[in-house]
Amino acid sequence: MYKNRKPQTADAIERRIVQKEAELAALQDEATELELELEAIAQGDMMDPDKVVKQHIKQLKEYNELKDTALNLIQLIADQRQVRLGVVMDEIGVELDK
């Protein structure tokens, strides 16, 4: 099946095993989260439109507060270095929402 595959060292095999175990753990965590979400939906917690809207608004407010804080910090850095905000944002790889 893998005739052209080169033999691997024990270290390489061990690294692959560790990597696969980490991937497995991440997938198991994701599966657990999805099961909990499904259970919440089945119990009707997330079916109430008012609850969904309130939760969404709460998350949007939190997002906006975090974004404002981040922009303020970036502006402080730009002011300290006496450069434009865009220069600092380019350096750290951040783009403004369009």
Rosetta silent file (secondary structure, phi, psi, omega in degrees, C-alpha in Angstrom):
SEQUENCE: MYKNRKPQTADAIERRIVQKEAELAALQDEATELELELEAIAQGDMMDPDKVVKQHIKQLKEYNELKDTALNLIQLIADQRQVRLGVVMDEIGVELDK
SCORE:     score description
SCORE:     0.000 S_00000001
   1 L     0.000  -48.434  179.726    0.000    0.000    0.000 S_00000001
   2 L  -114.071   59.156 -175.458    2.749    2.489    0.949 S_00000001
   3 L   -65.329  -35.380 -176.520    5.605    1.046   -1.103 S_00000001
   4 L   -88.731   -0.811 -177.773    7.264    4.410   -1.769 S_00000001
   5 L   -74.981  133.430  179.424    7.017    5.611    1.823 S_00000001
   6 L   -77.688  146.606  176.578   10.364    6.092    3.549 S_00000001
   7 L   -64.093  143.195 -177.580   10.923    4.374    6.894 S_00000001
   8 L  -104.544  150.792  176.839   10.422    6.742    9.809 S_00000001
   9 L   -76.883  164.377  179.026   12.547    7.150   12.883 S_00000001
  10 H   -62.337  -36.632  178.846   11.161    6.421   16.308 S_00000001
  11 H   -64.405  -42.205  179.973   11.202   10.161   17.090 S_00000001
  12 H   -64.489  -41.439  178.963    9.195   10.974   13.976 S_00000001
  13 H   -64.650  -43.185  179.684    6.660    8.291   14.808 S_00000001
  14 H   -62.360  -41.300  177.840    6.416    9.538   18.394 S_00000001
  15 H   -62.521  -41.095  178.686    5.840   13.121   17.172 S_00000001
  16 H   -64.537  -39.296  179.194    3.076   11.923   14.849 S_00000001
  17 H   -63.578  -45.766  179.358    1.460   10.009   17.703 S_00000001
  18 H   -61.410  -42.714  179.191    1.560   13.083   19.961 S_00000001
  19 H   -62.513  -45.615 -179.217    0.130   15.226   17.146 S_00000001
  20 H   -65.820  -36.742  177.475   -2.671   12.741   16.462 S_00000001
  21 H   -64.988  -38.847  177.863   -3.466   12.498   20.189 S_00000001
  22 H   -65.582  -42.227  177.407   -3.735   16.300   20.359 S_00000001
  23 H   -62.612  -41.162  179.083   -6.022   16.317   17.315 S_00000001
  24 H   -62.785  -44.373  179.675   -8.130   13.583   18.894 S_00000001
  25 H   -61.842  -41.409  178.885   -8.427   15.530   22.158 S_00000001
  26 H   -63.848  -42.033  179.064   -9.493   18.663   20.268 S_00000001
  27 H   -67.078  -37.154  177.701  -12.117   16.716   18.334 S_00000001
  28 H   -65.494  -40.628  176.768  -13.395   15.104   21.525 S_00000001
  29 H   -62.207  -43.559  179.045  -13.717   18.548   23.140 S_00000001
  30 H   -62.994  -40.928  179.141  -15.582   19.838   20.098 S_00000001
  31 H   -63.298  -40.750  178.627  -17.889   16.809   20.164 S_00000001
  32 H   -62.857  -44.059  178.268  -18.638   17.420   23.851 S_00000001
  33 H   -61.746  -42.347  179.784  -19.463   21.072   23.158 S_00000001
  34 H   -66.472  -37.640  177.286  -21.745   20.100   20.287 S_00000001
  35 H   -63.563  -41.809  178.402  -23.488   17.495   22.437 S_00000001
  36 H   -65.018  -39.973  178.053  -24.124   20.115   25.131 S_00000001
  37 H   -64.350  -43.108  178.392  -25.425   22.546   22.536 S_00000001
  38 H   -63.273  -40.399  178.314  -27.717   19.900   21.095 S_00000001
  39 H   -62.870  -40.912  178.639  -28.960   19.053   24.574 S_00000001
  40 H   -64.134  -40.414  178.387  -29.724   22.732   25.229 S_00000001
  41 H   -65.683  -42.489 -178.982  -31.632   22.950   21.956 S_00000001
  42 H   -63.429  -32.891  179.714  -33.541   19.767   22.747 S_00000001
  43 L   -81.304   -5.283  176.397  -34.545   21.193   26.127 S_00000001
  44 L    88.295    1.438 -179.340  -35.860   24.292   24.408 S_00000001
  45 L   -61.254  -36.207 -175.855  -33.401   26.721   25.999 S_00000001
  46 L  -101.038    3.527 -179.291  -32.279   28.006   22.628 S_00000001
  47 L   -85.623  -20.946 -179.186  -35.615   27.750   20.862 S_00000001
  48 L   -72.556  114.414 -176.919  -37.078   30.839   22.508 S_00000001
  49 H   -57.829  -36.445  179.706  -36.502   33.664   19.979 S_00000001
  50 H   -63.072  -41.579  178.441  -36.340   36.302   22.715 S_00000001
  51 H   -64.903  -40.827 -179.721  -33.541   34.416   24.473 S_00000001
  52 H   -63.383  -45.067 -179.554  -31.664   33.987   21.205 S_00000001
  53 H   -64.802  -44.674  179.504  -31.944   37.698   20.387 S_00000001
  54 H   -61.624  -42.625  178.981  -30.916   38.748   23.908 S_00000001
  55 H   -63.682  -42.075 -179.894  -27.925   36.402   23.818 S_00000001
  56 H   -63.727  -44.424  178.859  -26.914   37.704   20.403 S_00000001
  57 H   -62.346  -41.995  178.183  -27.161   41.327   21.535 S_00000001
  58 H   -60.113  -44.306 -179.952  -25.117   40.508   24.643 S_00000001
  59 H   -66.772  -38.525  177.401  -22.414   38.896   22.506 S_00000001
  60 H   -63.946  -41.422  178.090  -22.375   41.847   20.089 S_00000001
  61 H   -62.208  -44.587  179.623  -21.952   44.293   22.978 S_00000001
  62 H   -62.900  -43.333  178.084  -19.081   42.243   24.382 S_00000001
  63 H   -59.190  -47.646 -178.139  -17.458   42.045   20.941 S_00000001
  64 H   -63.671  -38.404  177.757  -17.764   45.802   20.435 S_00000001
  65 H   -64.386  -43.537  178.943  -16.301   46.531   23.877 S_00000001
  66 H   -65.247  -40.515  179.220  -13.329   44.251   23.188 S_00000001
  67 H   -64.435  -44.259  178.536  -12.821   45.770   19.748 S_00000001
  68 H   -60.745  -42.645  178.761  -12.922   49.311   21.181 S_00000001
  69 H   -62.147  -44.554  179.495  -10.392   48.345   23.848 S_00000001
  70 H   -62.178  -44.022  179.197   -8.078   46.812   21.250 S_00000001
  71 H   -64.559  -37.479  177.135   -8.306   49.890   19.031 S_00000001
  72 H   -63.543  -41.417  178.400   -7.584   52.153   22.001 S_00000001
  73 H   -65.274  -41.936  178.419   -4.479   50.116   22.829 S_00000001
  74 H   -64.199  -39.030  178.207   -3.315   50.221   19.217 S_00000001
  75 H   -64.222  -39.145  177.253   -3.910   53.985   19.168 S_00000001
  76 H   -61.491  -41.625  178.045   -1.809   54.369   22.321 S_00000001
  77 H   -63.389  -45.202 -179.954    1.026   52.471   20.640 S_00000001
  78 H   -62.251  -42.806  178.923    0.697   54.610   17.517 S_00000001
  79 H   -63.432  -43.111 -179.558    0.696   57.816   19.577 S_00000001
  80 H   -61.360  -40.388 -178.499    3.744   56.691   21.549 S_00000001
  81 H   -87.943   -6.788 -179.642    5.646   55.904   18.353 S_00000001
  82 L    58.433   49.543  175.226    4.239   58.975   16.584 S_00000001
  83 L  -130.008  168.819  178.036    2.957   57.010   13.596 S_00000001
  84 L   -70.807  153.848  177.710   -0.457   56.554   12.024 S_00000001
  85 H   -57.123  -41.034 -178.708   -2.830   53.966   13.426 S_00000001
  86 H   -60.933  -33.285  179.548   -2.769   52.129   10.089 S_00000001
  87 H   -64.307  -46.735  179.583    0.991   51.631   10.301 S_00000001
  88 H   -64.960  -42.098 -179.498    0.726   49.840   13.643 S_00000001
  89 H   -63.329  -39.670  176.956   -2.243   47.793   12.440 S_00000001
  90 H   -63.266  -40.541 -178.966   -0.314   46.705    9.345 S_00000001
  91 H   -62.840  -36.729 -178.047    2.650   45.696   11.510 S_00000001
  92 H   -96.819    1.734  174.735    0.533   43.444   13.707 S_00000001
  93 L    75.930   34.657 -179.453   -1.580   42.120   10.848 S_00000001
  94 L  -111.358  138.386  176.209   -4.927   43.604   11.860 S_00000001
  95 L  -118.178  145.259  173.664   -7.503   44.991    9.431 S_00000001
  96 L   -72.465  148.003  175.819  -10.461   47.222   10.190 S_00000001
  97 L   -61.772  139.386  179.407  -13.872   45.744    9.458 S_00000001
  98 L  -112.417    0.000    0.000  -15.098   46.796    6.061 S_00000001
